[in-house]
């Protein structure tokens, strides 16, 4: 079974050889690796060209910078494998990963495959052996899960999709959460979902991974993607416990991290843009059937009507209830 690997690359020269070497080390040899250089200004493009010259299964695309979603979409457009697997430019796979993805597809017929991963502080750590008794491949029933789909898909990159079922789905231009929205769109399309219960990905945690500085783009992006994921989880038909977990997850982010966050910005026009994005997001959540219990919903609607921070603080902070509903 041929697997298309898509790696978006932007100024990742420092770590780039780790994911590329992990693809070369796969025990499953029927693969193509589409590496999309998204306008890098360091030596990433040269590293990619080096690997392409060494192994014809590497295909390199050099394009103007358009963001991670744009790079992944460019890779998806070129994919020819039955399965498409995503790998970030600073992570690495277990040598058995592609073999297990193919096995999961063959055994279950799954259109979406999720798999285990763990944080590492460096790529010097060796992967543990995976004897058959240590690997479990199981189908996922979202109606029975207690954990929300959002948490199940927390690391969007740890996803494999069948091109026949999800090949026309693309990443949205969202600046935050585009990978999670993509996975949820694939789940909505899928007949079957499988999970490979094994730590197949080393996810590198390092300071340069994501900007921790509070910016208008970060805050606005969060306001835009949270209603998107809540709406998709509602469509998935999660069980009662998982739906409650989804509501708590989204509410925690909305009310603990985003409410009033615009006051951290120095520029008045940026503060106003984020403030408006927050209230727009809250209105979308209020319009989502079943997200807020009826008594809480009335208070949220009144707060939204006047964009009243005071009313929202009364609802949320004293006592802190909405994120627990």
C-alpha positions as CSV (number, residue, x, y, z in Angstrom):
1,X,0.0,0.0,0.0
2,X,1.5,3.3,-1.1
3,X,1.6,6.1,1.5
4,X,2.1,9.7,0.6
5,X,4.0,11.7,3.3
6,X,3.4,15.4,3.3
7,X,5.9,17.6,5.2
8,X,5.4,21.4,5.3
9,X,8.7,23.2,5.8
10,X,9.4,26.8,6.8
11,X,12.8,27.8,8.1
12,X,13.3,24.4,9.7
13,X,16.9,23.7,8.7
14,X,18.0,23.1,12.3
15,X,15.7,20.1,12.8
16,X,14.8,19.0,9.2
17,X,17.1,16.0,8.9
18,X,15.4,14.2,11.8
19,X,12.0,13.9,10.1
20,X,13.5,13.1,6.7
21,X,15.8,10.5,8.1
22,X,12.9,9.0,10.0
23,X,11.0,8.6,6.7
24,X,14.1,6.9,5.1
25,X,14.3,4.5,8.0
26,X,10.7,3.2,7.5
27,X,10.4,-0.6,7.3
28,X,7.5,0.0,4.8
29,X,9.2,1.0,1.6
30,X,6.2,1.9,-0.6
31,X,6.1,5.6,0.0
32,X,6.5,9.0,-1.5
33,X,7.5,12.0,0.6
34,X,6.3,15.4,-0.7
35,X,8.2,18.2,1.0
36,X,6.9,21.7,0.5
37,X,9.4,24.5,1.1
38,X,7.0,27.4,2.0
39,X,9.3,30.3,1.1
40,X,12.1,29.4,3.6
41,X,14.9,32.0,4.0
42,X,17.4,29.6,5.7
43,X,19.0,26.5,4.2
44,X,15.8,24.3,4.4
45,X,15.4,24.3,0.6
46,X,18.9,23.0,0.0
47,X,18.5,20.2,2.6
48,X,15.3,19.1,0.8
49,X,17.0,19.1,-2.6
50,X,19.9,17.1,-1.2
51,X,17.4,14.3,0.0
52,X,15.6,14.4,-3.3
53,X,18.9,13.9,-5.2
54,X,19.6,10.9,-2.9
55,X,16.3,9.2,-3.1
56,X,13.7,9.7,-5.9
57,X,10.9,9.0,-3.5
58,X,11.4,12.5,-2.1
59,X,9.6,15.2,-4.1
60,X,10.3,18.8,-3.4
61,X,8.1,21.8,-4.0
62,X,9.5,25.3,-3.6
63,X,6.8,28.0,-3.3
64,X,6.2,31.5,-1.9
65,X,5.3,31.7,1.7
66,X,1.6,31.1,2.3
67,X,1.4,29.5,5.7
68,X,1.4,25.9,7.0
69,X,-2.1,25.2,5.7
70,X,-1.1,26.4,2.2
71,X,2.0,24.2,2.2
72,X,0.0,21.1,3.3
73,X,-2.6,21.8,0.6
74,X,0.2,22.0,-2.0
75,X,1.4,18.6,-0.8
76,X,-2.1,17.1,-0.9
77,X,-2.6,18.3,-4.5
78,X,0.4,16.1,-5.5
79,X,-0.3,13.0,-3.4
80,X,-0.8,9.7,-5.2
81,X,-0.8,7.2,-2.4
82,X,-3.8,5.4,-1.0
83,X,-3.0,6.9,2.4
84,X,-1.8,10.5,3.1
85,X,0.2,10.9,6.3
86,X,1.4,14.3,7.7
87,X,4.7,14.9,9.4
88,X,5.9,18.2,10.8
89,X,9.4,19.5,9.9
90,X,10.7,19.1,13.5
91,X,9.2,15.8,14.5
92,X,10.2,12.2,13.8
93,X,8.5,8.8,13.2
94,X,9.1,5.4,14.6
95,X,10.5,3.1,11.8
96,X,7.3,1.0,12.0
97,X,4.9,3.9,11.5
98,X,4.1,3.5,7.8
99,X,3.8,-0.2,8.2
100,X,1.3,0.2,11.0
101,X,-0.7,2.9,9.2
102,X,-1.1,0.5,6.3
103,X,-2.0,-2.4,8.6
104,X,-4.7,-0.3,10.3
105,X,-6.2,0.6,6.9
106,X,-6.2,-3.1,5.8
107,X,-7.6,-4.5,9.0
108,X,-10.3,-1.9,9.6
109,X,-11.0,-0.1,6.3
110,X,-10.6,3.2,8.2
111,X,-10.7,6.4,6.3
112,X,-9.0,8.3,9.2
113,X,-6.2,6.8,11.3
114,X,-5.0,8.5,14.5
115,X,-2.0,7.2,16.5
116,X,0.0,7.7,19.7
117,X,2.8,10.2,20.2
118,X,4.9,11.6,23.0
119,X,6.9,14.8,23.8
120,X,10.7,14.7,23.5
121,X,13.2,17.4,24.4
122,X,15.6,16.3,21.7
123,X,15.7,13.9,18.8
124,X,18.6,11.9,20.4
125,X,16.1,9.6,22.2
126,X,15.7,6.2,20.6
127,X,12.3,4.8,19.8
128,X,11.3,1.7,21.9
129,X,10.8,-1.6,20.1
130,X,7.2,-2.4,19.2
131,X,6.6,-6.2,19.5
132,X,3.1,-7.2,18.2
133,X,1.7,-7.6,21.7
134,X,2.5,-3.9,22.4
135,X,0.5,-2.5,19.5
136,X,-3.2,-2.3,19.5
137,X,-5.3,-1.3,16.5
138,X,-8.9,-0.4,17.3
139,X,-11.9,1.2,15.7
140,X,-13.2,4.4,17.3
141,X,-16.9,4.9,18.1
142,X,-17.4,8.6,18.9
143,X,-20.9,8.0,20.4
144,X,-19.3,5.8,23.1
145,X,-16.2,7.9,23.9
146,X,-16.0,9.9,27.1
147,X,-13.1,12.0,25.9
148,X,-14.0,14.8,23.5
149,X,-13.0,14.5,19.9
150,X,-11.0,17.7,20.4
151,X,-8.8,16.1,22.9
152,X,-8.6,12.9,20.9
153,X,-7.3,15.0,18.0
154,X,-5.3,17.4,20.0
155,X,-2.2,17.0,17.9
156,X,-3.6,17.4,14.4
157,X,-0.4,16.3,12.7
158,X,-0.7,12.8,14.1
159,X,-3.3,11.9,11.4
160,X,-3.4,9.7,8.4
161,X,-6.3,9.9,5.9
162,X,-7.5,7.7,3.0
163,X,-7.3,9.7,-0.2
164,X,-10.3,8.0,-1.6
165,X,-12.5,9.3,1.2
166,X,-10.9,12.6,2.1
167,X,-8.7,13.5,-0.9
168,X,-10.7,16.6,-1.8
169,X,-10.7,18.1,1.8
170,X,-8.2,20.9,2.2
171,X,-6.8,23.0,5.1
172,X,-8.6,26.2,5.8
173,X,-6.8,29.6,5.9
174,X,-7.3,29.8,9.7
175,X,-4.2,31.2,11.5
176,X,-4.9,29.0,14.5
177,X,-6.3,25.5,14.7
178,X,-6.4,24.8,11.0
179,X,-5.0,21.3,11.5
180,X,-7.7,20.4,14.1
181,X,-10.4,21.8,11.8
182,X,-9.0,19.7,8.9
183,X,-9.0,16.5,11.0
184,X,-12.6,17.1,12.1
185,X,-13.7,17.7,8.5
186,X,-12.1,14.3,7.6
187,X,-13.9,12.7,10.5
188,X,-17.2,14.0,9.4
189,X,-16.6,12.5,6.0
190,X,-15.3,9.1,7.3
191,X,-17.2,5.9,7.6
192,X,-14.6,4.3,9.9
193,X,-11.9,5.7,12.2
194,X,-9.0,3.7,13.7
195,X,-6.5,4.3,16.4
196,X,-3.0,2.8,16.6
197,X,-2.3,2.6,20.3
198,X,1.5,3.0,20.1
199,X,3.9,5.9,20.5
200,X,4.8,6.3,16.9
201,X,5.7,10.0,16.8
202,X,8.4,12.0,18.7
203,X,6.9,15.5,19.0
204,X,9.7,17.9,19.7
205,X,8.9,20.6,22.3
206,X,11.2,23.6,21.9
207,X,10.8,27.4,22.4
208,X,10.9,28.2,18.7
209,X,8.0,26.0,17.9
210,X,5.2,28.5,18.5
211,X,5.4,32.1,19.4
212,X,4.2,32.6,23.0
213,X,4.0,36.4,22.5
214,X,0.4,37.7,22.7
215,X,-0.5,39.2,19.4
216,X,-3.6,40.3,17.6
217,X,-3.1,37.4,15.1
218,X,-2.9,34.8,17.9
219,X,-6.0,36.1,19.7
220,X,-8.1,36.7,16.6
221,X,-7.2,33.3,15.3
222,X,-8.2,31.6,18.5
223,X,-11.6,33.4,18.5
224,X,-12.2,32.2,15.0
225,X,-11.3,28.6,15.3
226,X,-13.1,27.7,18.6
227,X,-16.6,28.1,17.2
228,X,-15.5,26.1,14.1
229,X,-14.4,23.1,16.2
230,X,-17.4,23.2,18.5
231,X,-19.8,23.2,15.5
232,X,-18.0,20.2,14.0
233,X,-18.1,18.2,17.2
234,X,-21.8,18.9,17.5
235,X,-22.2,17.4,13.9
236,X,-20.1,14.4,14.8
237,X,-22.7,13.2,17.3
238,X,-20.4,12.8,20.3
239,X,-21.8,10.9,23.3
240,X,-23.1,13.0,26.3
241,X,-19.8,12.7,28.3
242,X,-17.6,13.7,25.3
243,X,-19.9,16.6,24.3
244,X,-19.7,17.9,27.9
245,X,-15.9,17.7,27.6
246,X,-16.0,19.6,24.3
247,X,-18.1,22.3,25.9
248,X,-15.8,22.6,28.9
249,X,-12.7,22.7,26.6
250,X,-14.0,25.5,24.4
251,X,-15.5,27.4,27.3
252,X,-12.3,27.3,29.3
253,X,-10.4,28.8,26.4
254,X,-13.1,31.4,25.7
255,X,-13.6,32.6,29.2
256,X,-10.3,32.0,30.9
257,X,-7.9,33.0,28.1
258,X,-9.7,35.1,25.6
259,X,-12.3,37.2,27.5
260,X,-10.6,40.6,28.1
261,X,-7.4,39.4,26.4
262,X,-7.5,42.4,24.1
263,X,-6.5,44.7,27.0
264,X,-3.0,43.1,26.7
265,X,-2.5,44.8,23.3
266,X,-0.9,48.2,23.1
267,X,-2.5,49.4,19.9
268,X,-6.1,50.6,20.2
269,X,-7.2,49.4,16.8
270,X,-5.8,45.9,17.5
271,X,-7.6,45.9,20.9
272,X,-10.9,46.7,19.1
273,X,-10.4,44.1,16.4
274,X,-9.8,41.3,19.0
275,X,-12.7,42.5,21.2
276,X,-15.1,42.3,18.2
277,X,-13.7,38.9,17.3
278,X,-14.4,37.6,20.8
279,X,-18.0,38.7,20.8
280,X,-18.6,37.3,17.3
281,X,-17.2,33.9,18.5
282,X,-19.4,34.0,21.6
283,X,-22.5,34.7,19.5
284,X,-21.7,31.7,17.3
285,X,-21.4,29.5,20.4
286,X,-24.7,30.8,21.8
287,X,-26.4,30.0,18.5
288,X,-25.1,26.4,18.7
289,X,-27.9,24.2,20.0
290,X,-27.1,22.5,23.3
291,X,-23.8,24.3,23.9
292,X,-25.0,26.4,26.9
293,X,-27.7,25.1,29.2
294,X,-30.9,27.2,29.0
295,X,-30.4,29.3,32.1
296,X,-26.8,30.1,31.2
297,X,-27.8,30.8,27.6
298,X,-30.1,33.6,28.6
299,X,-27.3,35.4,30.4
300,X,-24.8,34.9,27.5
301,X,-27.3,36.2,25.0
302,X,-27.9,39.3,27.1
303,X,-24.1,39.9,27.5
304,X,-23.7,39.5,23.7
305,X,-26.5,41.9,23.0
306,X,-24.8,44.8,24.7
307,X,-21.2,43.4,24.4
308,X,-21.2,43.8,28.2
309,X,-18.0,42.7,29.9
310,X,-19.5,43.4,33.3
311,X,-22.4,41.1,32.7
312,X,-20.0,38.4,31.4
313,X,-17.8,38.7,34.5
314,X,-20.8,38.3,36.7
315,X,-21.8,35.2,34.8
316,X,-18.3,33.6,34.5
317,X,-16.1,34.9,37.3
318,X,-18.5,35.1,40.2
319,X,-19.1,32.2,40.4
320,X,-17.0,30.7,37.7
321,X,-19.8,28.5,36.1
322,X,-19.9,28.8,32.3
323,X,-16.7,26.8,31.7
324,X,-18.1,24.1,34.0
325,X,-21.5,23.8,32.4
